[in-house]
């Protein structure tokens, strides 16, 4: 089975754009997101599932998604917000 986020690309894209239009901060770290950054940039916008798909969460449920930075989303992995995240270096030491 493939990536469930890509089985209905149009629906996922609409949801992603709807969340982007809200202009909310990252739900993981609370810092603002620069929505103009290109995909792949560590601080760019990604749509994160609150309950990971691997744990039964829906990638299409508006109540199960929130905006995040790419870096924050990668660090979170498939953990829920209650699980501790790995330690982080200060931003100045990352680049």
C-alpha positions as CSV (number, residue, x, y, z in Angstrom):
1,X,0.0,0.0,0.0
2,X,1.3,3.5,-0.9
3,X,1.3,6.7,1.1
4,X,-2.3,7.4,2.3
5,X,-1.6,11.1,2.0
6,X,-1.4,10.7,-1.8
7,X,-4.4,8.5,-2.4
8,X,-6.6,11.5,-2.8
9,X,-4.2,14.3,-3.8
10,X,-6.9,16.9,-4.6
11,X,-8.6,16.5,-1.3
12,X,-5.2,16.8,0.6
13,X,-4.2,19.8,-1.5
14,X,-7.4,21.6,-0.7
15,X,-7.0,20.9,3.0
16,X,-3.4,22.0,2.9
17,X,-4.3,25.3,1.2
18,X,-7.2,25.9,3.6
19,X,-4.9,25.5,6.6
20,X,-2.2,27.7,4.9
21,X,-4.8,30.5,4.4
22,X,-5.4,30.6,8.2
23,X,-1.8,31.8,8.7
24,X,-1.5,30.1,12.0
25,X,1.8,29.5,13.9
26,X,3.5,26.1,14.2
27,X,1.4,23.9,16.5
28,X,4.5,22.2,17.7
29,X,6.9,25.1,18.7
30,X,4.4,28.0,18.6
31,X,6.6,30.2,16.4
32,X,5.4,31.9,13.3
33,X,5.7,30.1,9.9
34,X,6.9,31.9,6.8
35,X,4.4,30.5,4.4
36,X,6.4,32.0,1.4
37,X,9.4,29.7,1.9
38,X,9.8,27.0,-0.7
39,X,9.1,23.3,0.2
40,X,12.1,21.6,1.6
41,X,13.3,24.6,3.6
42,X,13.6,23.5,7.2
43,X,11.3,26.4,8.3
44,X,8.7,26.0,5.5
45,X,5.1,25.1,6.0
46,X,4.0,21.5,6.3
47,X,0.6,20.0,7.2
48,X,1.1,17.8,10.2
49,X,-1.3,15.1,11.4
50,X,-2.0,15.4,15.2
51,X,-2.7,11.7,15.5
52,X,-0.2,10.2,13.0
53,X,-1.5,8.2,10.1
54,X,0.7,5.3,11.3
55,X,-1.3,5.3,14.5
56,X,-4.8,5.4,12.8
57,X,-5.2,9.2,12.2
58,X,-6.8,10.5,9.1
59,X,-4.7,12.7,6.7
60,X,-8.0,14.3,5.4
61,X,-9.8,15.1,8.7
62,X,-9.6,18.9,9.3
63,X,-9.7,18.2,13.0
64,X,-6.6,16.0,12.8
65,X,-4.3,18.4,11.0
66,X,-2.4,21.5,12.0
67,X,0.4,23.7,10.5
68,X,4.0,23.1,11.4
69,X,7.5,23.9,10.3
70,X,9.1,21.1,8.3
71,X,11.9,20.8,10.9
72,X,9.4,20.6,13.8
73,X,7.3,18.0,11.9
74,X,10.4,15.9,11.1
75,X,11.6,16.0,14.7
76,X,8.1,15.0,16.0
77,X,8.0,12.0,13.6
78,X,5.1,9.7,14.3
79,X,4.9,10.6,18.0
80,X,1.9,12.4,19.4
81,X,2.3,15.8,21.1
82,X,2.3,14.1,24.5
83,X,5.5,12.1,23.7
84,X,8.7,13.9,24.4
85,X,10.6,15.2,21.4
86,X,14.3,14.7,21.0
87,X,16.6,17.5,22.3
88,X,17.2,20.4,19.9
89,X,20.2,22.6,19.2
90,X,19.7,26.3,19.2
91,X,18.9,27.7,15.7
92,X,22.2,29.4,15.5
93,X,24.1,26.1,15.8
94,X,21.9,24.2,13.2
95,X,23.2,26.0,10.1
